[in-house]
């Protein structure tokens, strides 16, 4: 992706004819050029020739790439040591909320992901060409990103002068700034949209040394696919990764690239995570409908061929005994596929299949084994993510391969036998068999969700392990760029979330599905959410995450993320006498959880919730109520004290944040 369609000093820009500049913009444009776009460019060129004449030494960029968002800013201007992001609304006399958020998002994206912009003031300017409004006062946040200035086309020069007077800064070396590198970290929704539009993963993913392994993982999987195809082999790859490392992104990338470049393979991404599938499908359909001018119903029909619920795929090939159309399938969170007992019980109760006696992994492999030539299965394995009963783990996959499909080629991450991914000793022994090919590059080791704090996963792990000392040490590496606060007051937590988020940065409340006694605080986990609405709708929708009224549980949010999270802690996981104690609420009382499996699921639910924020979070632990025997203060006080010992400070009133650049 070219960084900009057109770039020049302002002096050069002023001497070039508008048609010449327009021609260069047109040649760089990869899509059909519409009359509206042509008029917009010519209008912008005319306005900027009038407004920038006083600064010939500035550097101007038209259609500057914002890779994480898969979009381009109309203009970027380097002037007086400041990065100005200028977005035009040609023909408009008003400044709508969407346009203001859009230019603010571009500025934040540059601050967080463009290395040359990390330490520079960034000032977004929204230009409604028919407006006569003058820019308001400049307001710079602690990270030097200003609130958007809104001006008419005749007010650009005045806004630039006023900013230059207020912000004293050395000049920017334009060549160094341009070549400094862009390290985007998209949300999974943004990534899915970009990949579905046939962007390369390198255009939307970080390129720093620590995260290059996303690209090498994708390359390794592609190599195995090509080998299987060439030699007529059936193969399976097991990919591991820390939370937020990009397993789903890698899987989506494989499915999207194979579907686009090898249509005969009918590559598909399968997930048993219902909310993730619903949210991604809705996001892709909305995006395609808007881009291509088709109905959302038609867009959804197309999306379903690329992104499917794994259980629907299973049911389809229970009915159809032929080989599937798909030659390449990617199973997300494959360790969560059902055991033989869980699958058999479900098929009897819900599908009337009394004779079904296979685990889900065994059945899914058997479906792909119907191909007479070749096929490829990619299993994405997360660590510490099991949150529901009947999840098979890795053992069922390995047993099925060993007993029924010994001719399949097995490729595995070199870390698959690590306790974070495989706790079963039998599975570990099977992984050590000579027939299993090990690959270091099938493990994704760097969290990219929390681009501000790569050690967040380890910090959360120490909390769940009950190790306050280690957590406190790790928190020192987290806190400079990833704020985490504690509070006993839900309203303070909500106020902080509303204050710290800028542009369209998404925030929301999350809580454990077992957090039944948060209801007196106004957090009703039984009410449920519509995940697509909660994750995708804007600030005006009371059902969206922005309203902080509806709360998502670990089942709603696993595999997804928010920029800022309000994590609500209930008494189902309590720190007592130096260790975690596990409880479930039944009827009117808390009951101890004694089964090791259920304890693991409860701990993992909190692990999932504590790793959902990309930029920071506030943890709310209630005060409790002495008059309520289901939530006395003693159920919460020691947990709060433990989290304090982990280094997390108590939220001060009216505090927002003081962030360093997201990456150095």
Secondary structure, DSSP 8 states (H G I E B T S, - for coil): --SEEEEEEHHHHHHS-HHHHHHHHHHH--S---HHHHHHHHHHHHHHHHHSTT-TTSEEEEEEEEGGGTEEEEEEEEETTEEEEEEEETT--S--HHHHHHHHHHHHHHHHHBGGGTTSEEEEEEEETT---------B-TTSBB--EEE-GGGHHHHHHHHHHH-------HHHHHTS-B-----HHHHHHHHHTT--HHHHS--SGGGTHHHHHHHHHHHHHHHHHHHT-EEEEEEEE-TTSSHHHHHHHHHHHHHHH-GGG--EEEES-HHHHHHHHHHHHHHHHHHHT--HHHHHHHHHTTEEEHHHHHHHHHH--S--S-SEEEEETGGGSB-HHHHHHHHHHHS--TT----HHHHHHHHHTT-SS-EEEEEEEESS---STTB-TTHHHHHHHHHT-TTSEEEEETTTTSTTT---HHHHHHHTSTTEEEEGGGEE-S--SSTT-TTHHHHHHHHHHT-HHHHHHHHHHHTTTSEEEEES-HHHHHHHHHHH--TT--EEEEE-TT-GGGGGGT--GGG---HHHHHHS-TT-TTSGGGS-SEE-HHHHTT--EEEEEEEE-TTEEEETTEEEEEEEETTEEEE---HHHHHHHHHHHHHHHT-EEEEEEEEE----TT-TTS-THHHHHHHHHHHHTT-EE--TT-------S--
